[in-house]
Amino acid sequence: MNMGQAEKIWLLLIGLTVAGAWFAETGNPGWHLALIVSGLIAFKGRMVVDHYMEMNHANARIRHVLYTFITIVPLLVIFSHGWGDLFRRLTTLN
């Protein structure tokens, strides 16, 4: 049985998900872990958008909206690691 591209991408995504969970559970919390997890999020998001949603052939505006979203989410992970206390203070009602 030959695996097609979709199956190979799916296995890669599963492997990266397991790797991300492993890093998160066993790694020491710090900038390196936040950067690794953010990189995995960005790469996996791009793979899903390009290969499963097939946005690389879609309207440029729609594609750019999705690419912007998958860029912002990893940045939010990094910002929440570095400036989480500031965000908590800014969003607390007390």
N, C-alpha and C positions, 0 to 999 in steps of 0.2 A: 504494500500500500504506500503510495507516494503522498507526501504531505504537500499541500498547496501553500501559497504564500500566506493566506489567512490563518491557517493552522500554525505556521511557524511564528507569525506575529503574535498570535494568541499565547503560544508557549513562552515566547520572550516576555510578554506582559505578565504572565503568571510568575515566571522566574524573578522578574524585577519586583513584583509585589512581595514575594517571599523574602527576597533580599532586603527590601525596605523594612519589612516587619522585623527581620532578624537584626538589622542595624539598630532599629529603634529600641528593641528589647535588650540587646547586649552591649550596645555602644555607650560610652560615657557621654552624658549630655554636654554639648558644647557647639561651637560654631561649625566644626567639621561635620558633625552629625546633621545639623540643620542644612548645611550646604549639600551634603549627599542626598538627603531626603528631598530637598527642593529640586535638585537635578533629576532625580528619579521621577518626581511628579511632572516636571516639564517634559521630559523625554516620553513618558508614557502618554501624557496628554496629546503630544504631537503625533505619536503613533496612532492613537485612536482616531484623532481628527483626520489624519491623512489616509489611513488604510481602511478603517471601518466606516467612517462617515463619508469617505471619499470627497473631502472638501478641497483636495488639490485640483479638482476639476469643476468646482462650483464657482458661483459668482464671487468676484474678488472682495466685495464688501462683506459678504457673509463670512468668507474665509478669514478676513482680517479681524472681524469681531471675535471669532473663535480663537484665533492665534493670540489676540490681545488677552482674552480670558485665561488661556493656558500659560501666559506669561505673568499675569497678575497673581494668580494663585500661589505659585512658588515664591514670588516676592513677598506675599503676605506671610508665608511660613517663616521666611527669613526675618522680616520685620517683627513678627510676634515673638521670635526667639530673642532678638536683640533689644527690643523696646516694649516687651510685654507689660512691664510694670507701668510704663507711661500710658499705654493704651487702656489698661485697667483703671488708672486714675481718671483719665479723660472720659471714660464711659460709665463711671460709677455715679449713682444719684446722690450718695451721702456727701 
